[in-house]
Amino acid sequence: MTEPELHNIACPHCGKEQDAGIYDAVIVQADPELRERLLEGRLNIVTCIHCEMTFRVESSLVYHDADRGFMVHCIPAPDSRHAALQEAFVSNMREVEGMLPEGVEPPKVHLVFSRVELIERICLLEMGLDERVLEYVKYLMYVRNGDRLPARTTRLLLDARDSTEDALYFVVQDMVSGKLEGMLEYDRKAYLALEEMFDHDESTPNLLELFPGPYISARSILLLEEDEGEVSD
C-alpha cells in the first residue's frame, strides 16, 4: 500500500514547523482513492497545529498507473530551474536503464514541473491523447493569438472535464495570480488530423525535434524562442 512519509513542514502563514504525513508517490493500483484525492486537489493538505491555517504542500511526487502503462514524475519548480532539473532527470533515467537486465524495456516516465501539469498529463493520457501533439496544438494557439496570449505570463491547460468528442477545451491560467482567465476551443477532428500526420515517418521527426523531452511543453519552447530572439537582437 502507498503510505505517507513524515516531512518537516514550515507553515506559509506563521512560519512555524511541524511534522506531517506527505505522499511522495501515488500508486493507483495500490490505493485508487489517492488518484481521486490528487485530481480533486485534496492530496497533501496540511493544517498547521500552531495557527490552524490549512495549506497544500507542493513537493515532488511520482504517479504510477501500471494498468494504463505510464508514470509521471512531478518536481515543482520555477522556469529558471527547468533546464538543470531536466539534465538531472535524464542522467538518473540513464542510471536506471543501466541497472535493468538485458532485454528489459525501461519504463517511460513523463516529467512535469507543477501540480496542475501533473493533473493535466494524467488526464490526457487517460483520454488516450498524445502529449506531444497536444502541446503542438497549444503551440499553435499561442502563436495564432499573439499578444492576447503571452507565454511569459499565461499557461494553457487541457480542460479534460469539459472536452467532448467534438472539441478539446483549454483554459487560460494567469501565471502570477493562478486565476483562470478564459477558455479556448480546438476542433477534435483537427487534433486527430495532426495526430495522423505526425504518425507518419516523414513527419514524426519534426515533432520530436520541436519537443525532444523529457519536459514536453509548448510554453517552454516559446519562452526559449523569445529569449533567443532577445539575444540575437
NORRARA-V757109 format. One record per backbone hydrogen bond with DSSP energy under -1.0 kcal/mol. CO is the residue of the C=O (numbers start at 0). NH is the residue of the N-H. E is the energy in kcal/mol with one decimal. If there is no record, write none. Layout:
# NORRARA-V757109
CO|NH|E, CO|NH|E
This chain:
# NORRARA-V757109
4|21|-3.1, 6|19|-2.6, 8|17|-1.9, 10|14|-1.6, 15|10|-2.8, 17|8|-3.5, 19|6|-2.5, 21|4|-3.1, 23|61|-2.1, 25|63|-2.8, 26|30|-2.1, 30|33|-1.6, 31|35|-1.2, 32|36|-2.3, 33|37|-2.5, 34|38|-2.6, 35|39|-2.0, 36|41|-3.4, 37|40|-1.4, 43|56|-2.6, 45|54|-2.9, 47|51|-1.3, 52|47|-3.2, 54|45|-3.2, 60|73|-3.2, 61|25|-2.9, 62|71|-2.8, 63|27|-2.3, 64|68|-1.1, 64|69|-1.8, 69|64|-2.7, 70|109|-3.2, 71|62|-3.1, 72|111|-2.2, 73|60|-2.3, 77|80|-1.7, 78|81|-1.4, 80|84|-2.2, 81|85|-2.6, 82|86|-2.0, 83|87|-2.1, 84|88|-2.4, 85|89|-2.6, 86|90|-2.0, 87|91|-2.4, 88|92|-2.4, 89|93|-2.0, 90|94|-1.7, 91|95|-2.1, 92|96|-2.5, 93|97|-2.0, 100|103|-2.0, 107|70|-1.0, 109|72|-3.4, 111|74|-2.4, 112|76|-1.8, 113|117|-2.0, 114|118|-2.4, 115|119|-2.3, 116|120|-2.7, 117|121|-2.4, 118|122|-2.4, 119|123|-2.7, 120|124|-2.1, 121|125|-2.2, 122|126|-1.6, 123|128|-2.7, 129|133|-2.5, 130|134|-1.9, 131|135|-1.8, 132|136|-2.0, 133|137|-2.0, 134|138|-2.4, 135|139|-2.3, 136|140|-2.1, 137|141|-2.7, 138|142|-2.3, 139|143|-2.8, 140|144|-1.8, 144|147|-2.1, 145|148|-1.5, 149|153|-1.6, 152|174|-3.0, 154|172|-3.1, 156|170|-2.8, 157|159|-1.1, 158|162|-1.5, 165|187|-2.6, 166|163|-3.0, 167|185|-2.7, 168|158|-3.5, 169|183|-3.1, 170|156|-2.2, 171|180|-3.5, 172|154|-2.3, 173|177|-2.1, 178|173|-3.0, 181|171|-2.4, 183|169|-2.9, 185|167|-3.2, 186|190|-1.8, 187|191|-2.5, 188|192|-2.1, 189|193|-1.9, 190|194|-2.6, 191|195|-2.3, 192|196|-2.3, 193|197|-2.9, 196|199|-1.4, 199|202|-1.3, 199|203|-2.5, 202|206|-1.2, 203|207|-2.3, 204|208|-2.2, 205|209|-1.7, 206|210|-2.5, 216|220|-1.6, 217|221|-2.3, 218|222|-2.4, 219|223|-2.0, 220|224|-2.2, 221|225|-2.4, 222|226|-2.5, 223|227|-2.5, 224|228|-2.1, 225|229|-2.1, 226|230|-1.9, 227|231|-2.1, 228|232|-1.7
